[in-house]
């Protein structure tokens, strides 16, 4: 049962007035209503949360996220690829050289590179991309890891205390994720990305698993996924569309650039799911998609539309073509297939 919102008391109204005065004293700025809400909730900590450690988690997370978002903001319009892999991979390993090669080639394709800023695969990705096209999203650990020499002195390096804030930044600012063989951390990041895409809590993006020619790291992982998760009905067959395995950097780059050949972004506006595109599909293509993807349509069929009032208000990619339909908000693996179709038109 949803509780009805209680009317504001005189004390509430006075607090809100003083918060607005404080914002005005600071000079105002972006998103004042949201900032006012955060200030009000911060003040509620005085009565609601007694444990100092709990408050410090909130304090540190807010501070780290504010700084990281400011750091990434000037590069918001440049697509970025996050590279994950083992910090223990030595420079003479094939995987290391593959990561260097991938970093170099994805930058040539117009992307920037994000890594965890440590040694191994992370340093390899930065070597290939170069400092100017690299971000480092580091984590403070008692035994490791200092930032690698490629990114250590660059302003595009941020260091986190908590893994959850660090992971949020990785996902928030990535347009693609590339996984090289690694340990628990690499697998954790991969499963995080898969879970967010499967549940619709994260944007759909390419997730590419790279291993050396003849390697079995991701092949064995894929076998486990198919023989245990898929066979036992723990995931849907369409969920396998969330990732692709390759053995060379050129194919990894191709998978990522192909995903953005026509597709640009998505957004929900009320009951409509909107897909922004570089080129609008033809009427015959739309008719075919309505037939082929009827299983994920709930309500309005797929159709070309003009920017919605909400998009106009936000100045949200108004120059692009767009289609919209009532999406069932469940079958994101099938939605990924629809995007592939749109890119192939």
C-alpha positions, 0 to 999 in steps of 0.5 A: 500500500502506498502511503499518502504524502502528509501535508507539510507542517509549519516546521517543514515549510520553515526548513525548506525556506531556510534551505532555499536561503542557503542555496541562494547564499551559495549562489544557486546553480544546477538542479536546485530542487534535487540539491534541496532534497539532499540537504533536507535528507542530510539533516534528517541523519541527525535524528535517524542514523546514530552510528558514525560509521554509517554516516561516514559511508553516506558522507564519503559516497556523496563526496566521491560521486560529486567529484567523479561526476565533475571529472567526467562532465567535460567528456560527456559527449565522447563515447567511452569503453571500460576495460576490465582484466587482471591486475596480475597479467604481465606485459609479456602475456598475449592478453596484455598485448591484446589489451594494448592493441584494443586500446589503440584501435578503439581510440582510433574509432572515436572512443575514450578508455576507462580502466581501474587505473592499476597494473596488468590489463588496466595499464595495457589498456591505457598504454594503447589508448594514451594518457589523453584518451584515458580515465583511471577509476582507482580503488584504495586497498591496503596492499594495492593499488597505486595508479599505473604510470600512464594515468598516475599524474593525469587529472582524469584519475579519481580514487575511491574508497568504496567499490560500490561507488567505483562500480557505479561510475564505471557503469554510468560512464561506459558505452561498452565494456570489454573483459579480458581474463581476470580474477574475482574482480573481473568476473564481478564487474562482468556479472554486474553489467549483465545483471543491470542489462538483464533487469533494465537497471543499466543501459544496453551496451556491448559486452565483449569478452576477449581471450587469446587465440586458442584460449579457453577462459571465456569459452569455459565460462560460456559453457558453464553459463549454458550448461547450468544457468540456461539449461536449468532455466535460471536465465532466458535464451535471449539473455545470451545476447548480452555478451559476445566472445572474440579472440582479437582486438579488431573484432572487439572494435567492430562489435562495439562500433556496429552497435552504434551504427544507427542506435544512439540511446533510449529513454522511457517517457511515461508508458513509451519506450523511445529509441533514438536513431541516426536514421529512421526505419522505413514503414515496411521495416517498422511493420516487420519489427511489429510482427517479429517483436510482438512478444515484447510489445505491451500497448502502443506498437512500434512507430516513428515519432517526433520528440516528446514534450519531455524530451523537448523540455530537456533538449534531449537529442532532438536532432535524431530520428526516434521510434517508440512503443510500449515495452513490457519492461522485462525482456531486455535480451529481446530488446537487444535483438531489436537494436541489432535489427535497427543497426542492420537496416 
